[in-house]
Amino acid sequence: MEEEAKMAPISYRTQMIGKIRNYKRDLEQINKTLKRGGEYTPSGSDNYGFDRDDRLAASQRSKLFKGTQSLNRTSESLARTHQIAAETDQIGVEIIDELGQQREQLVRTKERGNDQ
């Protein structure tokens, strides 16, 4: 894994190497704890009184909240897009009406010129 991390694109490399270091440290700690016959708890992962299920539920709530926020932003964007489309449609109708009036004026002017 370490060799692959070293060959990874620079944008991922630092993060991957850091994770590998953490994994190695945890593995060393597991080995030391197992040799002493104790129970392993990962370093740096203080549960703050929460068990794995609580952390998982909190993570899922966080993902759901972020998804809801994204959905709300998208809905607002769609509403703005619909509003702009309606305004553009109205402007198009007004332009068509105005062009029709101008056409009628041009036809009348041409007919008056032919009458003389």
N, C-alpha and C positions, 0 to 999 in steps of 0.2 A: 504494500500500500504506500509505503514511504517513497519508493521509487516512482510510482505513478503520480504521487502528489508533487514530486519535484519536477515532473515533466508536464504537469497541468498548466493551462494558461495562467498567466500572472494574476488575473483577477480572482482566481479560485485558489491559487497556490498557498498563500499565507493562511487562509482559513483552514485548508485541508491539513497543512503541516501542524497547525495549532491543535486541531482535533486529534491528530495522531499522537502528539505529545501528551495530551490529556488521557488518551486511551492507554498509553504506555504507563503513565503514572498510576492510573487506576489499576492496571494489571499488576504492577509491582506491589501496590498496597494490598490487593487481593491475595497475592502469593504470600506476603508477610503475615497477613491475618490468618490465612489457612494454616500456615506452619505453626502459628501459636494456638490454633484450634478455636479461634474466636469467630464472631459473626461479622461479616463484611458490610460496611456502609460506605458508599462512595464519598470521597473527599469533595468538598465544594458543592455538594448537593444537599444542603440543609433543607429539610422538608417543611420547616416552619410549622410543625404540628400537623401537616397534611400527609395522608398516605397516598399511594400511587393512584388509587381511584379518584381521590379528590383532585389531585394534580391533573389527571386526565380529563375530568369533567370541567375543570377551570380552563384547560387548554381548548376543549371543544367549545365552551361558551365564548372564549376569546375569538376563535375562528368564526363562530356564528355571528358574533357582533361585527367583526370586520367584514364578513360577507354581506350582512344587512346594510352596513354603511355604504359599501360598494354598490349594492342594489339601489339604495336611495339616491346616490349620486347619479347613477345611470338613469333612473326614472326622472330625476330633475332635468338631466341633459336631454332626454327624449321629449319632455314637456316643452323645453325651450325650442327644440328643433321643430316640433309641431306648430308652435306659435309663429316661428319664423316662416315656416311653409305657408301657414294661413295668411300671414301678412303679404308674402310674396305673391300668392294667388290673388289676393285683393288688388294689389298693385297691377298685376297682369290684366285683370278684368277692367280696371280703370283705363289702362293704356289702350286696350282694344276698343273700349267705348270712345275714347278720344280720337283714335285713328279712324273709326267709323264716321265720326262727326266731320273730321277733316276731309275724308273722302267725299262725303255728301257736299261739302262746300266746294271742293274742286270740281265735282260733276256739275253743280249749278253754275259755277263760274265759266266752265267750258261751254255749257248750253247757252249762256248769255252771250258769249263771244261768237258762237255760231249763228245766233239770231241776228246779229247786226250786220 
